[in-house]
């Protein structure tokens, strides 16, 4: 029961966090309707993809199929990180300055696709494990035990939804600049965690050399197995004993992020033709 | 000049090739009925470890150790493996996250 609660809560929270940050940001935009529909389409697609991934997990019996699935999931994690980075760059370009209706509409068409993809990947990546877990409940428990676990799972989802709702609600009070900065930081932190997830899957399969392992040990300072360190590990990719390959991947990601998000020189505006 | 550059590039790849050539020590682990068999393993410290996993069911399992960043979901009947980086001497506790009350494995690195 507690177990089902924890599994579902932990797995849904990250995806819901991404969604609530996006929704809070979208609410301030010039043409929120289309972007919001993008989120819901992404949510639907993500749930479908999670179900497909869960089914594939059950179908993958041999080591070779398992490896293919592992490669796919590592690919999803890394692609998610890249998509989030692109999303943040897009948000920055089309942030507060999007006043004219036409401008907003043109931008939101491309933005809606990005928003949908980011949402779908976040939901699919996190949801697949929940799907496997829930399906397993039906396989091995009697009806009464299964119902207790399902109640725990439902409570876990409700708790995660409540957290996401509270965050989206709280975010509305922020002014636009603070909201933009906070969203950027939170999304980039989550993207870093995704990079870590993908790289560690590749190392676990023996496809990527860990290089130095560990590169350093900060477990006495801040342990990543519990408490605040665990939260930072889940949502920002913190590791007390990171491998050299992981640190290299983080540096690469943040290097690209800093280049992609560098402040652009303000272009002189053309005089409007009245 | 160009040959020297090529040699330097090869030299840079050397440690990587050596790391690949170092074969991991392999251990079989079976997950069955919410339990992990064996429940205790002694492994060499300072060497990469490969756990070859099999889930005999009836339900899915998640072979997990947060400290070592191992999280592996297996459907009933499926086989898989996970490679763990060289361990320092000590005890590492793995659990089946879907059956945390009964599914435990203690790995002792010596």
Interface residues (C-beta under 8 A of the other chain):
Chain A: X3 X7 X57 X58 X59 X60 X61 X62 X63 X66 X67 X70 X129 X132 X133 X135 X136 X137 X139 X140 X200 X203 X204 X205 X206 X209 X210 X211 X213 X214 X224 X225 X230 X233 X239 X243
Chain B: X16 X19 X20 X24 X34 X50 X57 X58 X59 X60 X62 X66 X67 X69 X70 X72 X73 X74 X75 X76 X77 X78 X79 X80 X81 X82 X83 X84 X85 X86 X97 X98 X100 X101
